[in-house]
Amino acid sequence: SQIEPREVDGKAEIDIEGSEPILQYTSFQLTKPLRLGVDISSASIGKFEEPIKVNTGAVTDITPSQKDDIARLEIGLSQTVDTKVYQAGGNLVG
């Protein structure tokens, strides 16, 4: 229901909120172009149909897509960075 990019301590952070707690997800790094993928199982991308421009820290944009019952977010990166995706209060934070 919400995708909120922000800057925390000089680093980009993205808070992903669903209409229900996000319990099943997978994150993975992709190259050419460099990006972080996040697949959320049993979810719908909902109102997010267009790429979201971010340009905060190493994050350039977020491209949402839907495949069957999996909502995917491809987070574009301008450089190689350590990434971490974790649950916090039913949301995903990356």
Disulfide bonds with the S-S distance in Angstrom:
none
